[in-house]
Amino acid sequence: MSNNSLAQIRFQVMWNRLLSVVEEQAQTLVRTAFSTSSREAGDISAGVFDHEGRMLAQAVTGTPGHINSMALAVKHFIAKFPVRGMREGDVYITNDPWLGTGHLHDLTVVTPTFRGGEIVGLFASTSHLVDIGGIGQSPDGRQVYHEGLYIPIMPLVSQGRINEWFLELVRANVREPVQVEGDIYSLIACNEVGGRRLLAMLDEFRMVDLDELGHHIVTNSARATKAAINRLPQGIYRNSMRIDGREFPIDLVATMTISEGEILVDFTGSSPVSSYGINCPLCYTEAYTSFGVRCVVGPRIPNNAGSLAPIKVTAPLGTIVNPPHPCAVVARSTIGHMLPDVVFGCLDQAVAGKVPAEGTSNLWNLKLMAGHGLSEEAFPLDGSASPFNITSFHSGGAGARPALDGLSATPFPSGVRNVPVEISEAITPIVVWEKEYRTDSGGAGRQRGGLGQRMIVSSREPAPFAIDATFERVHYAARGRHQGGPGAKGRLRLATGKELNNKGRQTIPTGDRIIVEMPGGGGFGAPFERPAELVLDDVLKGLVSRRAAAEDYGVVITEAMALDRPATDRARAQPRRLP
């Protein structure tokens, strides 16, 4: 074996080891976090960077929005605090939506790691906070100033001494000071663990720094990604998608140009900014657009600065996907999570039959709270009820895949985990009475769309509570692909009958319950091509009703739950009847 071959093997071993380092960094954050969003849902990111702020490796644990926007954020930190001026024991922090991960509720923390007096790498991590003050997680704010405490890029720890004045300022501005301060310390701790593991790795492989390995990672990842792009049909592809929005429906319009080892996605033609907090800063737009591309183009190539570089994203300033400061942005995921679906619509024209149908995409998180001034009905201040503030992560159905059904109640593209109801009930007065799949919510198709879920929630205390709704797919359903049917639309209402809006803060009166019906994903392929035996199995499992089996799939099932006729006798030629 040649020396060059041995060197390549050594680089690969070290690369794999570096991935293990950042995964332990991420797991430290999850295990020490205070908020359910980090501890239970994994709404975080973690990674290691070189002196130039290029991401060399990211943890598998985390969300694309955090990871890919964090990949850009570290360069902003270095621009303000050059590497040459950093000292051992320094830690930096921000939640600037335009320089971080898109809204004030995410903290990004950067820590240099020193060896022999020299910086050998930078560790960065992000975490979603339960509260950052201001109006909270409601999209009702009109400017970013309404949405909470705005932290510019600044020192958090200086040569080992934490900025106590900063922590006091944070505690004074948030509703959950213990959770928020605990999460800040978790971010510090996870970067420190990453640094320690990196130093152990350098010692084990007798490396001076990460420079040579970093060059290998970035160069090879960029080369592999460009090669994957060049295997696609070169050309220009366009797609648009209409979603609910707030005061008006939102059109997301994309033009994808595939040419000479690069993919350019331009959002010219998309709707203008909203007057409310659903605007999506460009950093978050870039994050989920590049993720959508990477799902199809070189998906097995590790995600780092090299593999992200050939993907360019542009959007006119003043559009919903590139709002200027000081636009309100708290619910930027409402827009950002829809962008992979838009990208898939472009890629389906280039590589037909390789991308899934549209899904719910937008998270249906239950952002619930109670306390003085948080609901239209007065909150008792005599001690008979407990104030609380919690984000419980839940999801509708994902779109059907080219060869497989869509995943039910699964958060794509964010990848966060659903929070167990027992956790939410243990730390707040809320009670989840029902949590089940919504029959017939998955779009009909050769591959059925993933199902949404139905939840019924109330409080066990004699007090009102409120929800900050940031939901999509209530007015415009997830579309199927290649003759697949649309998923079911979502719905939000009270048990007493009142219909609620899919966006904004709203009150659940004392003694009432909120009913949340989450959307389903679109189907893939003609429904009549789905094997009758699979339709019967869906009916037996309660995923599809007998009525839908007959109307959507042409499969008649008897009351005894058996096929009324052999699958070969199905009237495949008759027109499809979709809801």
N, C-alpha and C positions, 0 to 999 in steps of 0.2 A: 504493500500500500504506500502511495506517495506521501511525502510530507504535507503537500497541499490537502490531500484527502483527510489526513489525520487532523489538520488544522480545522477543516470544515466540521468534522465530527466534534472536536473540542468546542468550537463556537456553538454548535447546536446544543450540546450538553449544558453549556453556560447559559444559553438563552432559555432553555427549559427551567433551569434553576432560578433565573431571574423572574420568570412567571410565577414560580412557587413563592418567591419572596413577596411579590405584590399581593398574591392571594392571601398569605398570612397577614399582611397589612390590612386587607379588607376584612378578614375574619375577626381581627382584633377590634375593628370599629363596630362590627355587628354585635360582638359579645359584650362590649363595654357600653354601648349606646343606652341612653335613657328612653328615648322616644320610640313608639311602636313603629313609626315609619322606617327607622333604621334597623331596630332590633328584630322586628317581625317581618317587615316587608322587604328589607334589603334595598331601600331607596338611597343608595350611596354610590360612591366610586372611589377607586384607589389606583395609584400608578406611580411609576418612577420615571424621571426625566434627566436629560443631560444638561450641561452648562448653558446650552442655547435654548433650553425650554422645550426641547423635542421629546415627546412621549416615547419611551423605549418599550415599555410593557405596561399592560393594564390588568387588573384583576378580573376574573370571570364574574365574580360577584359584583353586581352593580347594574345601573341602567345606562342605555346608550346616550340618553340626554345628558346625564352627569359626566359620563366618561369622555364622550367626544367633544363636549364643550370645555371640560377641564383640560383636554389636550391642547386647546387654544389659550386657556386662561393663564397658564404658567408663564408664557412669554410676557404677559402684561405685568405680572409680579416682577420679573427680571428687569423690565423697562423702568419700573419705579425704584426698585431696590437691586442695583446691579450685583451680580454674583461676587465680584471682587470686594464689595463692601460688607458682605454677610459675615457673621461671626458664629462660632460654635455655640449652640444653645438658642439660636434665633428661630422664631416661628412667625409667619405672616398670615394675615386673614383678610377676607373680603366677602361681601355678598352683593357687590355691584352687579346688577342684572346684565349689563352690557359687556362687562369684563369677566364675569364668572359663568354661571350656568342658567341665566335667564330670568330669575326672580329673587326677591329678597329672602325668601324662606330657605334658600340653600346657602350654606356656608362653605367656602373653599379655603382650605388651610394648606400652606406650603412650608416645608421644613428642609433646610440644607443638611446633608450628611457629610461630616468631615473625617478625614483619615490622614494622620500625620500633619495636621494643620492646613490641609488642602481640601476643598470641596470635591467629592467624588460623585455626587449625584444629588438630585432634589426629589423629595417625596411629596406628593400632593394627594389630597382626599377631599371629598365633599359629602355632605349629609343634609337631608331635608329636615327642617325644624318644625315642630308642632305649632310654633307661634313666633312671630318676630315683631309683635305689637301692631299699631295702626288699626286698620279696619279688619285685619285678619285675612283669612284665605278667601273671602268673598270677592267676586269679580265686580262688585258695585263701585269700587274706587274709580276716580276719574284721572288721577295722576299717581305716579309711583310714590309721591310723598304721602299719599293716603294709606299706603300699603304696609308701612312699618319702618323699623330702624334701618337706615341706609349706612352701610359700613364701607368706606373706601378701602383700598389696599393699604394696610397699615400693620405695624408690628403688634403681635399678640404676646410673644415672649421675647425678651432681649437678654441674650447671654445667660439663659436659664432662669430669669426672673419674669414671672407672668405680670402682665399689665393689669393690676387690680382695679385701677380706675375704669378701664374698659369693661371689665366684668361687672362692676357696679352700675355702669351705664346700661348694660344689657339687662341686668336684673330689674332695673327700674322701669324698663320699657316693654316688658313682655308679661303675658298672663301666666306663663308656666316657667318661672325662673329656675326651678330645680331641674326640670327636664332640659331646658336650653343650655344652662351652664354645664350640666352633665354631658351633653352632646359635644360641647366645645372641648372639654377635657378628653373625650373619646377621640376626637379628631387629632388632638395633640399626641395622644398615646399611640394611635395606629401608625402615624408617621414615624414615631420614635422606634416602634417595633420594626418597621420596614427598614429603617436605617441600620439597626443592629444586625438584622439578618443580611443586609447587603455587605456590611463589614466582614461578617463571618464568611460569606461567599468569596469575597476578594482574597481573604487569607487562605481559604481552602484551595483556590485555583491560582494562588500566587500572582494576582493581578494588582497592578498599581492603581488603576482607576477603570472607569467604564468606557473610555474613549474608543478603544479598538472594537470592543463588543458592540457598542452603540452604533458605530459606523457599519458594522456587518449587519445588524438588525435593520437599520433604516434603508441601507442600499438594497439588500436582498428583498425586503418587503415591497419597496417601490418597484423593483424590477419585476417581481412576480405579479403585482397588481396591474402594471402596464401591459404585461403579456396577456393577462386575463381580459383586459379591455380590448386589446387588439384582436382577440378571437371572436368578438361580437361583430355583428353587421354594422359597419360604419354608417352614420346618417343622423338625421334630426327627427325626433319623436316628440309628440305633444300629447298632453292629457290634462283634463280639468276635473274637479270634483266640487260639488256644492254641499256645504254643511250648514248646521243650524245658525251659528253665530249668536249674537246677543240682540242688538237693535235692528240688525238686518242680516239676511243670509250671507254666508261667506263663500266666495269662489276662490279656490286654490288652483292656480293655473301654472303649469310647468312646461318648459321646453328643454328637452334633453338632447345634447349634441355629443355623439360618440365619435371621436376622431383622434388619431395619432397618439394612442396611449393615454388619453385623458377623457374624462366625462365631465361635461359642464351642464349644470342644472340651473336654469334661469327662471325666476318666478314673476317675470313681467306679465302683467295682465291680472294678477291677483287683486283681491279687494283691498280698499284703503284701510287704514288703521281704524280700530273701533274706539268709541269714546269711553269704553269700559275696559276692565282688566283682563282681556283675553288676547292682547297683542303678544307677538312672539319675537323677541329680540333675535337678531341675525345669528348670534352664536348658537342659539338653540335650534334655529332653522337649519344651520349647517350641520349640527350634530345629528338630527334625525333624517335629514336628506342623505347624508353620507352613509348612515346606517342602512337606509333602504337600499342604496346601491350595493353596499357590501354584502347584504343578504343574498344577492344573486351573483355578483361579480367577485370571484375569489373569496368565497365565504370561509375557506379553511386557512387563509393567510392571516396570521396574527394581526390584531388591530394595534397600530402604532403610527408614529408620524410618517413613516415611509409608505404604508399602505393607504393612509388617508390623503397623502399629498396629491395623487393624480385626480382626485375628485374635487371639482371647483363648484362653489355655490354662489349665485348672485341674486339680488332682489332689489328693486328700486326702493330708495328711502321713502318712507311714508306709506308703504304697503303693510298689510297685517303681518307679514313675515319679516319685516325690517322696520319696526317702529323707532322713531327717534326718542331720546330722552326729552321730556319726562313722562312719556305715555305710561299708563297703568299696564302692568304685565304679570300680575300675580298668577293668573290662570293660563300662562303661556303654553302649558302642555295641552290645553284644549285644541290649539292649532298644531303645535309641534308633533303630537302623536299621530296626526292624520297624514303627515307628509310621506311616510313610507308607502301608504296606499296610493298616493299621487305618483310617486316614483315608480311603483309597480305597474301602474297604468301605462307609463312610458316604456318600461322594459318589456312588457308583454308584447308590444309591437315589434321589438327587436328579437326577442326569443320567446315566441308564442308558446303557451302551455307550460311555462317554467315558474310562474309566479302565482301566489294565492289570490283568492277573491278578497274584496274589501272586508274588513272586520269592524267590530265596535271601535277598536283602536284607542279612543278616548277612555281614560280610566273613570270608572263610576265610584270614586272614593266617597265614603260617607264622612264628610267634614262636619262633625256635630259639636255643639257647644251649649253651655247654659251659664247664666250669670246675669248680673245687673246690666241692663242696657243692651243685651244681646238678642232680645226677642221683642216682638210687638206686645206680648202680654207681660205684665210686670212679674219680675222674679222675686220670690219671697226672701227677705233679708233677716228673718227671725231664726235662722239656723235649721229650718225644717228641710232644706234642700241644699245640694252640693253643687257649686260651680264646677264646670269641667270644660276641657277643650281637647278633642281627640280627632285624629284622622285614621279611619279604618279603611284599608285598601281592598277594593272589590272590583270585579271586571265582568263585562259582557262576553259574548262569544267571538272567537277569532274566525277569519275567513277560511273557507275550505281550501285545501291544498290540491295541487294537480293530481296527486295520487292518493291522498288521504283526506278524511273528514277534517273539518275545522275543530280546533280545540275549544271545549266549552268552558265558560267562566275563566278564561285565561287571558292575562294581560299582555297582549302583543300590541305595540312593539316595546313597551317599557320594560317588561321582564320582571317587574316587582311581584312579590308573593302576596296572595290574599291573606289578610290578617284573621286568625281564628276568632270566632265570635266570643269564645270564652275569655280571651285576653281583653277585649273591649269591655265585656261585662264585669270583669274583675277589677278594673281600675276606674270605671265610671258607673253611674246609676242606670245606664241604658240596658234594655232587654231586647234580644233578638228572638222574636216569636217564630219566625219562619225564615229559612234560607234553603232554596231548592231551585232546580233547573226549571226554566220556562218551557213547557211543552210547545212545540211548533215554532220556536223562535229562531232556529237555525234555517238559513235559506235552503230551499230545495235544490238538489243537483245530483249529478252522478256521484259527486262527493258532497255530502251535506255540510252546511255551515255549522260552526260551533254554536251551542246554545247559550243564551243569556241566563240570568238567574233572577229570582224573585225573593226579596227580603221584606220583612215587616218588623219595624223597630218602634219601641216606645221607651219611656222612662219609668222606673219603679218608684220615683219620688213625686210628690204632689207639686209639680212645677213644670213650666214650659221649657222647651229647648229649641234650638234652631239648627238649620242646615245651610251650609254654603254650597249651593249647587253649581257645578261646572260641567254639565253633562251635554254630550253630543248624541247624534243619531236618534233624536226624538221626532224631528220633522223630516229629516232626510235619512233614509235607511242605508245600511251598507249594501253596496251593489254586488251582485253575483258576477261571475266571469264565464265567458264561453257558454252562454245560454243558461247559466245557473241563476236561480231566483234570489231576490233580496232577502236579507235578514229582517227579523221583526224590529219595529221601532221601539224605543224605550218609552217609559212612562213614569211619572212621579205624582203621587197624590196622597191625600189623607184618608184614613179609614172612614171618616165621617163623610167623604164624598168630594171634597174640594180638590180640584186639579191644581197642581203646583207648576211653577215655571221651571224649565230645565237649567236656568242660570239665576244666580243671585241668592241673597240671604232671605230665608223664609222661616216662619214660626210653626212649630208643632205644639198646639195648645195643650194645656194640662189635661191628662187623661186620654188624649188622642194618640193615634199611631200613624207612622208614615209608611207608605207602601212604595217600594222601589222596584220597578220592573226594568231590568237591563236588556239592552238590545242583543240581537244575534248577528252572527257573521253571514256573509253572502255565500251562496252555493257555487260549485264549480262543475260545469258540464251540464248537459241536458238531463233533467230529472228522470225522464223515462228510460234513461240508460242505467239507472241505479238497479242493481240486482234485486228482485222482489224479496229474496230471503233477507237481505240487509234491511229493507224497509220493514218487514215483519219484525225483525230483531229490534229496530228502533221503536216500534209500537209497543212491543213487549216490555221494553225498558222505560216507557213513558216519555221518550224523547219526541216522538211524532204521534199525533192522534190518528184514529182510524179515518176520520174525515179527511185530514190532510194527506194520508196515504193514498186515498182514492182520488182526490182532486188534483194533487200535485204530482203524484208518482204513478197514477193509474193502477194502483195495487189495491184490490178489494180484500179486506180482512173481515172474517166473520166474527160474531159475538163471542165465539169460542176461541178467538185469537188464532185462527188458522187461515192460510191463503185460500181464497174462494176458488181460485183456478191456478193451474200451473203457471210458472213464470213465462213459459214459452207462448202462452195464450194472451199475453198482454197486448193491448191495442197500441203498439208503439207509434203508429202512424197518426194517431189523433193529435190535435193541437194540445200544447201544454196549457194547463190552467193554473196560474199562479195567483197568490193572494194579492 
